[in-house]
């Protein structure tokens, strides 16, 4: 698969089949992604990959608490979004949420439907593999960028293996729970989760794609 094809077909998959993913495939993806660049070759990424009973037990813990009305086990360990969202980012975020829920027939006034769908983040949308990415607390913004490049490399390599992914910032809401479950050292900060598996192509949510801004909105080419 060409890189351009992997990029073009990569989506945030929100409905997976329960088809298992072999351990060898997961290892190949995670090891291959280590070729992602990092300033000073610091390679700041740490990864936990769960499947089977381990993953099911963690999902059950969090989903039970979400069902009881608990949406987090404390403050996230970093600011996911700016405290004040300005344009055009505010409108983009609002539109993508409305469009996504509309694709599966959930309206903005359907609070129960929205909550049920949001809870699926913590079931990894049915994926057989759930991952967690972490970074040392002593690292700075540059290294978080490096971690992002590693995660993107994981997602592109997943496409090469015929798999799909869903990066899940929502798991940053559960740092204490995840840390205790996987045995994450206290010096590491939970960054996000990621679902990995085979896409359920029959689900309407996977036929919807988020819009992208045209090149003219974000790029300036000079001297060409």
N, C-alpha and C positions, 0 to 999 in steps of 0.2 A: 504494500500500500504506500502510495506517495504521501509525503508530508502534507501537501495541499489537500489531498483527499481526507486524511485523518482530521485535519482542522475543519474541513467543510462538513464532515459527518459527525463531529463531536457535538453532543448536546448534553445538557444536564438531564440525564435519564431519570424519570420519576416513576417508573414501573418496570420491575425486573422479573425475569423468570427465576425459578428456584434451582435451575440447573447448576450443579457444583462447578467451581473453578479449581482446577488442580493446583496443588501447592507449587509444583514446578513452574507453572505459568505465573503465579503471583511473584515468586522469587525472580523469575526472568524479568518481569516488568520493573520491580523495585531496584534490582541490580542495574538494569539497563538505564534507568532514569538517573543513576548516579553520575552519568556523563553530562548532566546539566551543569551550566557554569555557576561558579560561586566566587565572589571576590576573595582573593588571597587563598583560594582553594580551601576555604574553611569547611565546606560541606556541612552546613549547620542542621541538616534534616535528621529527624528521628521518626521512626514509623512503627506502629503496631498494627498487625493485620489479624483479624478475628474471623472465624467461620464456625459452622456447626453449633454445638451446644454452648460454647463460650459466647458466641455472638448472640444466640437466643436468650441466654440468661441476662446479659447486659440490656438488651432491648426490653425484656420483660420488666426489669427494675425501673427503667426510665419511663416506659409507657404506663406503668401502674401509677407513677407519681404524676404524670401529665393528666391522666384520667381523673385524678383527685384534685386537679386544678393547679398543680405546681408546674410552672413553666421553666424553672431554672433552679440550680442548687446554690446560687450566689451570683455575684457579679462576674461577668466575663473577665478574663485576664488581660484583655486588651480592648481598645475601642474599635468595634467592628465598622461602624459608620460614623461620619462626622456628627457631632452633637447638633449642629445646625446644617441642614441639607439645603444647599442653594441650587439654582437652576444651572444647567439643564438636568442635573442629577436627580433632583426631587421628582420631576415629571417622568423621567425614565423609570425610576423605581416604582412609582405609582402605576404607570402603564403596564409594566411587565407583570406586576401582581394581578391586575385586573384581567389582562389577556390570558394569563395562565389559568386562573380560576374559570374564566369564561369557556376555555377549551374543554373543560370537564363539567360544565353546567352548574358551577357554583357561583352564585351571585354575591355581591358585596354585602348584602343584608342577611346572608345565610351564615350567621355566626357559627352555628354548629358544624356546618359543612366545611367552613374554613378551618375550624379547629381540628376536625377529624383529618383533614388533608395535611395540616401542619404537623400533626402527630406522626405522620408517616415518615417524616425526616428521621425520627428516632427508631424506626424499623428499617432504616436504610432502603426504603421503598421496595422492600422484598428482596433485595440483593443478597446473594449467599456469602459475600465478603464485605466486611466493614473495616475501614482503616481509620487510624488516628495519626495525625501529624503533629509533632511538637518541636519546639526550638528552645535552646538554652536561654534563660531569662537575661543573661548578660549580653546577649546579642542585640544589635541595634536595627534601625529600619532597613539598612542595606542588606543585612542577613535575612530579614523577613522577605525581602524581594527575592533573594536566592532560594529560600524555601518555596516561594511561589513558582519559581522556574522549575524546581524539582517536581512539584505537584503537577504542573502542566505537562512535564515530560512523562509522568506516570499516566496521565490521561491520554496522551497521544500514543504511547506504546500499547495501552489497552486497546485502542482501535486497531492497531496492527494485528493484535491477537483475536480480532473479531468481537471484542468486548466493549461495554459502555461503562460510563462512570457518572457519578453525581457528587460534586464537591459540596460539602455541607458545613457552612459556617454555624449552623444552628447547634451543632454539637459543642461549640464553645460555651454554650449556656450551662453545660454540665461538667465543669472542670474537676470538681472534687469527686464526683461519682466515677468519672472515667479514670482519673488518676488512681483511685483506690482499687478499681476493678482490674486494671492492666498492670498495676505496680509501677506507675510512672514516677521516676525520681522527682523530688520536690524542686530541684533546680531547673526542671523543664517546664515550659508553658504549653498547655494544649492550644493548638492553633485552629484546627478544624477536623472534621471527619470526611470520609469519602466512601461512597458505595461503589462496588465493582461487581459486574456480572453480565449476563446476557439480557439484552433489551427485550421487553414484552412489546413486540411490534403491533399487537392488536389493541393496545390501550391508547385511547385518544390523546392522552397527555403527551405521548411521545411523538405524535404527529404535529404538535405545535412547536414552533421555533421562535425564540425571542428575536426581536428586531435588532439590527446593528446600525449604528450611525454611519452615514456616508463618509467617505474619505475626506471630503471638503470640510467636515465639521471638526476634525481633530489633527489633520496633517498639513504642514506647510513645506512645500518643496521649493528650494531656491537654487539658482545657478544651473538649471537643467536646460 
